Amino acid sequence: MSATDEPQSLRALHEAADAKRQTLESNPDATSPAFASDLDDCIALYTRLIEQISSVSLFSPNETLEDIATSSLPYLLVHYRLGDLISRIPARDPGARKEVVGRSRGAYESFLSVVDGYGLLLGTHSAKQLERYRDEGERFEVVAAGKDATARRNGKIEAFRAEKQLRERLEFLKREPGYVEQGGDEELVRDAYLAEIALAVHRTFQALDGLNREMEILALAPSHPVPSPTAPAANPEDVFTARLDAPLRPRGTLANPSGPLLSQKGKPLQPFTLIGSRAELARGVFRPGHNLPTMSIDEYLEEEKRRGGIIEGGGEESGRKPAVDEDDMENADRETYKAREWDEFKDHNRQGAGNTMNMG
């Protein structure tokens, strides 16, 4: 189809799709809330463009490259653009991502099929890569598998240099006055379009390699991830209690799990940590996940009291002798006999007699 036969609606749609794509590429922030919506809109534009190209029969299998008008050459890139855009679709799970990879691969393959049909790959390194891709499919790598580390590294360096040369040639052609000027040198413009297609072919094989490596990783992920069940809101008391050590009772050693917390001499039979209060314990729930204290100071004192380690009483009244009941004759006699026995003991036992170290 000649340039004069190209529908104006097709050209307008192509310009709108390219403008949308360039806006996305200038702001490639996939985390932006507007990115997903703009990406969907751009993909929809290129999808419509492909459908319209097919409906007007812009390209024919009976044509050769020389039969394609220069103004129609950019339309050979639409499948490449679509494959690149689809690969950027964010996916929430491996299954959805596999679908995205498959769609992107299909668009790239359509692009290679079109350019190969017009003989654009003849006599180039890309022709050999396309042959390998058709043989290897999802096992395809830009640097052929089986080579040692040095050969693979050298292959990647060569691929990088090849892309750099293609990119520099395209930039050079687009800087020429004959390309920039309106109605300039058509041959120069045609060379620039073909250079852009060659760069796209090179990047397509790089993209297919990357998609294959991604599929290898996705194949290891579960195809249907189990969704986490929705649990009812937990009681705050239960939240921090679940992170405590074993409850206060029963206590004891491994040999006697029902025994007391402390021995008669006050030796701990089981480790524990003191804190100020249970309120302080609750405030520390969201600390790192080590075990939290097991009892408060009040609980410890209660346990000591139960064990008999705390003597009740004391205070100012504890040092005073109980009042003597003058009418209690039996008690008076006991006190008298006790005083007499003490006096007799002192008469028969000189002070310090039992201390062998006392030489005075």
Salt bridges, closest charged atoms under 4 A:
GLU6 OE2 - ARG11 NE 3.46
ASP18 OD2 - HIS14 NE2 3.39
ASP18 OD1 - ARG21 NH2 3.48
GLU25 OE2 - ARG21 NH1 3.22
GLU25 OE2 - ARG88 NH2 3.78
ASP38 OD1 - LYS20 NZ 3.63
ASP84 OD2 - ARG88 NH2 2.69
ASP116 OD2 - ARG134 NH2 3.34
GLU136 OE1 - ARG132 NH1 3.42
GLU141 OE1 - ARG152 NH2 2.80
GLU163 OE2 - ARG167 NH1 3.93
GLU163 OE1 - HIS202 NE2 3.63
GLU163 OE2 - ARG203 NE 3.04
GLU196 OE2 - ARG81 NH2 2.87
ASP209 OD1 - ARG213 NH1 2.78
GLU214 OE2 - ARG97 NE 2.49
GLU216 OE2 - ARG213 NH2 2.89
GLU299 OE1 - ARG278 NH2 3.31
GLU303 OE1 - ARG249 NH2 3.00
GLU303 OE2 - ARG306 NH2 2.49
GLU304 OE2 - ARG307 NH2 2.87
GLU312 OE2 - LYS305 NZ 3.54
GLU317 OE2 - ARG320 NH1 3.44
